[in-house]
Amino acid sequence: MGAGLDEQVAISLPKGTLLVLFEFLSHSYELWKRSGNPPASEDVLLKPEAGERVALWHLEGAIERTLPEIFAANYHDLIGEWKQKLTAQGR
């Protein structure tokens, strides 16, 4: 059988991608927290199962611990710049 469930796995994504994912997940969590229900909006994840929510929150925490830019004064500018770059890459 393979490695145990507690095996640590490193992910590698561009820093800008991680910043955008962090913002997306943070926004989703804040909407959920305020409403008490998973938000029904095209801007956020739609009705993740409980285990999926926990996994996403773990990812959010890992990103928060990894990227000091989250606490930068120009954080929102960075997010805007990376959203534009990622949108251009997706075309």
C-alpha positions in Angstrom: 0.0 0.0 0.0 1.1 3.6 -0.6 2.2 6.3 1.8 0.0 7.2 4.8 -2.7 9.9 4.7 -0.5 12.1 6.9 2.3 12.3 4.2 3.3 15.9 3.6 2.9 17.0 0.0 4.5 20.2 -1.5 2.6 22.0 -4.2 4.2 24.4 -6.6 2.3 27.2 -8.2 3.3 30.7 -9.3 3.1 33.2 -6.4 0.5 35.3 -8.2 -1.7 32.2 -8.7 -1.5 31.5 -5.0 -2.4 35.1 -4.1 -5.4 34.9 -6.3 -6.5 31.6 -4.9 -6.0 32.8 -1.3 -8.3 35.8 -2.0 -10.9 33.7 -3.7 -10.9 31.2 -0.8 -10.9 34.0 1.8 -13.9 35.7 0.1 -15.8 32.4 -0.2 -15.2 31.8 3.5 -16.2 35.3 4.6 -19.5 35.0 2.6 -20.2 31.6 4.1 -19.4 32.8 7.6 -21.7 35.8 7.4 -24.6 33.8 5.9 -24.1 30.5 7.8 -24.6 28.7 4.5 -22.4 28.1 1.5 -22.9 31.1 -0.8 -24.9 30.7 -4.0 -23.0 33.0 -6.2 -21.1 32.6 -9.5 -18.1 34.3 -7.8 -17.5 31.6 -5.2 -17.3 27.8 -4.9 -20.8 26.3 -5.1 -21.9 24.1 -2.3 -18.6 22.2 -1.4 -19.1 19.1 0.7 -17.9 19.4 4.4 -14.7 17.5 3.6 -14.0 19.7 0.6 -14.5 22.9 2.7 -12.0 21.6 5.3 -9.5 20.8 2.6 -9.9 24.3 1.1 -9.5 25.9 4.5 -6.3 23.9 5.0 -5.1 25.2 1.6 -6.0 28.7 2.6 -4.1 28.4 5.9 -1.0 27.0 4.0 -1.1 29.9 1.6 -1.4 32.4 4.4 1.6 30.9 6.2 3.6 30.9 3.0 3.0 34.3 1.5 4.0 37.5 3.4 2.4 39.5 0.6 -1.0 38.8 2.1 -0.1 41.3 4.8 1.4 43.9 2.5 0.0 47.4 2.3 -0.4 47.0 -1.5 -2.1 43.6 -1.2 -5.2 44.6 -3.2 -3.1 46.1 -5.9 -1.1 42.8 -6.1 -4.3 40.8 -6.4 -5.6 43.1 -9.2 -2.3 42.8 -11.1 -2.2 39.1 -10.8 -5.9 38.7 -11.8 -5.1 40.6 -15.0 -2.0 38.5 -15.7 -3.8 35.2 -15.1 -6.8 36.4 -17.2 -4.4 37.2 -20.0 -2.8 33.8 -19.7 -6.2 32.1 -19.8 -7.1 33.6 -23.2 
